Amino acid sequence: MKSLAFAVLIAAALLFAAQDPEPEGHRPVDVFADLDGVWAGTFVGYDATGKELYRIEVRQEYRTIDDQTQEVVVRDTMPDGVIIEGKGRNVARRLADGSLQLECVVSKSNGERVKHHGRVITGPTGKPEIVWYSVAGDRTETFREWVRESDTYCIEGMGQYGKTRMLMAGEYRRL
């Protein structure tokens, strides 16, 4: 009986040792892989009645730098022509239960610092998407992001800024 138990332990140890904890294609950062590259498009905000509040021309660049981190560079051209640049990181960490902990932090040239937490969800098409959310002071935001057909990056979201509620949407093309 002891030899059977020992054999089972040896087999389990060999099986565990043979498994790569983050095999290729399963690194935490791979959750962001569809975003790698350069994107350009328009991001629009609407008030609670559907009135357009702003329209921003956006250029975003994403680059995976290690197993957990993707670098983010953002350039927003505001309606008045002012350009706001941002630099940051998307970070994905694998938790003990196998789920992912996602974080996005961007520091902008206008002094704003944005920090979102995220989770992977199943979107309406049945494919994985990311939902980003944050609550900071009187600012609450929730965004759903996904890449459609490998060349279109889509964002839909809502936010509340003080007493102002907003619906937001963006669509960017891969450059």
N, C-alpha and C positions, 0 to 999 in steps of 0.2 A: 504494500500500500504506500509505504514511504517513497519507493522508487517511482510510482505512478505520479504522486504529488510532485516530486522533484522534477520529473519529466515535463509535467504541465507547467511548472514554474519556469523551467529553462525555455520551453517553447514560447511562453508568453513574453519572456524577457527578449528572446531573439526577434519576435514579431514587433515588439515595441521599439527595439533598437533599430530595426530595419525601416521604421516609419520616420519620414522626415516631418518634423512638426509643422513646417511651412513649405510643402512641396511647391515646385514651380507652378504658377497659375493660382496659387492659394495663399499668397502673401497677403497680409492685411491691406496693404496699399492697393492691391488689385481691385478693390471695390471702386476706386477712382480711375481705373485704367482707360475707360472710354473717353475721359476728359483730356487725356494727354494730347497736347498739341495747341494750336492757336485758333481762337474763335473770334468772330466779330458779328455784331448785330445790334438790336435795339431792345431796351428795357423800358417799360411804360408803367406808370402808376395811375390809378383811378380812385376817386373818392367813393363813398358809400352809395352815391346815386349813379355811378358810372361815368362821371365827368372826368376827362383826362386832366391830370395834375402836372405830369412831367413826362418827357420822352428823352431818354439818355442814349447816346451812341456808345457802345461798349466794345472793348477789345480785351480778351482774357487769354492768358497763356498758362498752361498747366504742364509741369514736368516732374515725373517721378524721380526722387533722389535717393531713396532707400526703401527697405521692406515695409516701412510704416508711414513714409512721408512723401507728399507731393507738394512741390513749390507752386505758388500762385502769384501771378503778376496781373494786375487789373488796371485798365486805363478807361476812365469814364469821361466822355465829353458832354458837359451839361448843356442845356438849351441856350444859355447865354455865352457858350464858347469856352467857359472855364474848364480846364482839364484837371481831374483829380486822379492821382495815381495811387495804387495800393500794392503792397507786397505782403505775402503771408504764406500760410501752409495749411494743407489738409492733412490731418493725422488720423490713422486708423490703428487701433490696438486690439489684439485678440484677447478676450477675457477667458477666464478659466472654464466657463461653460461653453466656449466656442463662439459666442456672439462677438460682434465688433463694437467697440466704443469709438465714435467718430467725433472729431473736433475740427473746426475751421476758424482760424484767427487771421484777420487782415488788418494791417495798420495803413492808414491812408494819409496822403500828403496834406490834407486839411486838418489833421490832428485827430480824426475819428479812429477809434479802434473797435472793430467788430469781432465778436466771438460767438460762434454758434456751436451747438452740440447737434449730433445727427444720429440717424438710424437708417438701416436698410429696410425698405418696405417692398411689398409686392404691389406694383402699379396696376391700373385698370387693364392693361394688356397681358398681365400675368408675369411680366418681366421685373427684375429688381430695379428699384429707384432709390434715391436718397431723399429723406426729409431732414432739413436743417431747421433748428428752432433756437430762440433765445428770448430771455426775459431779463431786461436790465433797466431798472428804474421805471420810467413811464413808457418804455419802448418794448414791445412784444412783436416778434416776427416768426413766421413759419413759412418755409419754402419747400416745394417739391421739385427735384431736378432729375432729368434723365436725358440720355442721348437717343435720338430716334434715327434709325437707319444709318448709323455711323457718321452722318455728316450734319446733323441738326441737333443742337443743344437747347433744351427747353427748360424754362423755369416758370412755375406758377406759385404765387404766394399771397399771403395776407399779412397785414401788420397793423398795429395800433401804436400811435405816437402821441402821447398825451390823450386828448379826446378825439383825435383824428383817426378814423379807420380807413384802411387802404387795401385795395386789390392790386396786385402787381403781376406782370407777365413779361417774359423775355424770350427771344428766339435768336439764336446765333448760328452762323454757318462756319464750318471748318475751313480755314484758309490753307 
